[in-house]
């Protein structure tokens, strides 16, 4: 019973943060803000969802693969967002400001 509650809580949290990430990518004004929301909330959403998957599967070899995927996502998502923001900066794209 406790495991099922934990699975639902992690899955609901993962879905919430993934939804927030999608809304942020659509609604935010510039590439820097979009890269930030995509790296932060999408990483957290995917992480919580993968924890729910690992709890659902139980202790098997697939769970180890799921946890390795979780580590991979935690490393690559922020790195990719940093590379995108750096490329935008090097191209001369200026950040959005309220007074523009």
Secondary structure, DSSP 8 states (H G I E B T S, - for coil): -HHHHHHHHHHHHHHHHHHHHHHHHHH-SSHHHHHHHHHHHHHHHHHHHHHHHHHHH-SSHHHHHHHHHHHHHHHHHHHHHHHHHHHHHHTT-----TT-
